[in-house]
C-alpha cells in the first residue's frame, strides 16, 4: 500500500476540523492509511532546550543540560516520513515553547497542528469518544492497567533504548490503533515505531497524553480541567511562515 496515494488526515489548520481529521483514524469504519501523531509541549521544549524542568501534574523532572533524551526528541522533530504528523505549542498562547521547538522541525506544515488538539475546548468532544477509543485501541502508558506498560519515571534518567525498543517490538505485533500517554517518551516511542514498522503493517498511533487520564486504562491519578483556551483559526497563521515546508 502506497501511503502517498491514499488520503491521510487533511489538516485545515482549524481547531475543530483538525480534531475531526485526527479522530477519524481511530474510529470504526476508517478506511484510509494509518498515521502517526506526536505532540510537543512545555516539557519536550525544556528537554530539547536543555532547561531545568519540573512537571506540574506528572512524576518526572529534568535537571537541565544535554542528555540522550534531548537528542532523541530532536530526532523526532526532523522526521519527514509520509504519514508522520506532529502537534506544536500554540503561537498565540505558548510562543516561548514554540520558539524553542520550531528551529528543529522538518515536518511539512500541512502535517502540523496544535499540540493541545485533544484538550482545551475539544476535550468534551474527546471524552465523548473515549469509550469507543478504549474498546478499539491498545493503550500505552505508565498505568499498571495499560495494555503496554511504560516506566513512569523514564525521562530522568532516560529509561534506555532497550526498554523503548521492547515496547516498539510489542507495538509491531498490534493490529489495532494505538493510544500513547507517556509524556516525552511518547514522542520517542511513536517516532521509533513509525520508522521501524513496514508501511503496509503500520497502525494509527496517537500521542493523546493527559486527555486519557480520566479513563482507568490511562494515568488517572490526576484529573485536569481543559476549558481555558478558545483557539481560533487565526491562531494557526504564525505557524505557516515559521515552519519549514520541505
N, C-alpha and C positions, 0 to 999 in steps of 0.2 A: 504494500500500500504506500503510495507516494503522498506524504503529507503536504507537499507543495501544491497538489491539485485538488485537495479536499478542503471544505470550509472549516476553518478553525474559528474560535471566538472572534467576532468582529467588534473590536473596541471602537466606540464612537466618542470617547472622552467625555461621556456624560455619566454622571454619578449613578443614576438608576439603570440606564441601559447597559453600562459596563457590568453592573451587578448581574443583570439578567443574562448577559452573554456568558459570564463565568459560571453561573449556576446551571446553565443548560448542560454543561459537561458532566454533571453528577446526577442528573435526573433520569429516570427510566424513559426510554424512547429516543435518547440522543444517539444519532447515527453517524455523526461526523467524526473527524480524527480526534484522538485523545490529545491532551495538552498538559503542560506543567505550569504552575504559578507559584512563585516565591515572593515573599513580602519583606520589605526593609523599613525599619523604624528607628527609633532613638537608640536602642541597644545595638543594632547592627552598625549604625553610623558611628557610635562610640568605639566599637572594636576596630572597625576599619581605620578610624582616625587616631587610634591608639590612645584614646582618652580614658580616664578612670570613670567607672560607671557602676551604679547600684540600682537594681530594679526596684520599682515601687510595689509591684504585685507578685513577682515571682521569686524564686530562691537562688538566683545566681548573681554574681558580681564580677566586675572586670577591673584588674588593678592598674590598667593603663600600660602603654608600651607595645612594641611589636610582638606578635605571637604567631603561632601556626594558624590560629583562628583568624587573625587579620588577613593572612594570605589566602586562606580558603574562601573567606567571604568576598574578597576582591575578585577571585576567580569566578565566583558565581555571577558577578555583575557583568563580566566581559563576554558571557556566552551569547552567541548569535545563532543558536541552533533552532531550526524550524519547530514551532510548537512550544517554545520556551518563553513564558511571559513573566513579567515582574511587576510588583507594586512598590511605588516610591512615596515618600512623605509628601504631604500637601505643600505646594509652593506658597500658598496663602497662609496656612496655619503652622507649618513646620519648616520654614525656609532654611534654618540653620542645618537641620539634618539632611535636607535635600542637597544643599551645597556640598556637604561632606561626602555624599554618595555619588552625585551625578558625574563627577570627573572620571569615574571608573566605568560608567555604563556604556556598553556597546550593543545593548538590545535595541532594535529599532523602536521608535516612539509609537508605532501602531501596535506594539505588543507591550505597552506600559500603561498601567492605570494606577489608581490610588492604593497605597498600602492598606488603608482602612476601609476598603470597599465592602467588607462583610460586617462592619460595625457602624458606630455612629448612627446616622439616620437610616441606614439599611439594616440595622441589627434586628428589628422586629420582623422584617421580611426573612432574614436568615433563620431566625429562631423558629418561624412558622414552618420552614422547610426541613428543620433539623431531624425530625423523626424519620423522614424519607432518606436523608443522608445516612443516618446511623444504620438503618436497615440495609442499605445498599452498599455501603462503603466499609473499608478497613480503616481503623483509626490508629495512628502512630503518635504516641505521647508518653510523658513520664508517669502517667497514671498506672497503677497495678492492674487496672481493669482494661487497659488498652489492648488492642489486638497485637500490636508490636510495641515492645517497651523500649523507651529511650532513657538513658541516665538523666536524672533530674538536675544534676549539677555538672553537666558535661562541658560547660563553657570554660571554666577556670578552676583547675587546669583542664585543657581540652581532653575530652574522653579518649581520643585517639582514632586513627584511621581504621584500625582493625574492628572497632565496635561499629563505626559508621558503615564499613563495608559489609559487616554481618547483617546489619539492618537492611542494606540495599539488596543483599542476597535474598533475604526473606521477601522483600518487595518484588523482586523479579519473578517470583512464583505466583504473585497475586493476579487475579483475573477480573477484578472489580476496581472501581475508582478508589482513591486513597486520600484521606484527610490527615494532614500532619499538623501537630500542635506541640512544638518542641523548641520554642524560642529561636535563637540564632542557629541552632543545629538543624532546624527545619530547612534552611536555605541550602546547607551543605548536603543534606540527605536528598533533597529534591533534585539539585543540580547533578549529583553523582548518579542517581537513578536514571535521570534523563540522558545522561552522557553514555551510560554503560548498557542500558536496555536497548535491544534492537528495535527499530522504529515500528515494525509490524507486531511487536509484543508489548508495547507501552500501554499503560493505563493512565487516565487522567489522574493527576496528583496535585493537590491543592494545599497550600500553607494557609490554614484557617485560623491558626493561633488561638487567642483567647475567646474568639467568637463561640467556641465549642465548650467553654468552661462550665456552662450550666448542665451539660449532659454528663451522666455518671461515667461515660467512657472517655470524657475529656479530663481536664485538670480541675475539677470542680471544687478545689479548696477555697477559691475566692471568686466571687461573682462581681462583675464590674457593671457600671452604668454607661450605656452608649447612646446618649441623647444630646451631646454637647454641640456638635458641629452641624451646620447647614451648608453642605457643599453645593456649589453652583457649577454650571457648565463652564463659566468663565475661569473657574479655579484651575482648569487644565492649561490655559494659554501659556504660562511661563515654561511648561514642560517642552513644548514644541520647539522652541528656539534653544533650549538648554540641553537637550539630549541628542547626541549624535545619531543620525539615521544611516546605518551602514548596510 
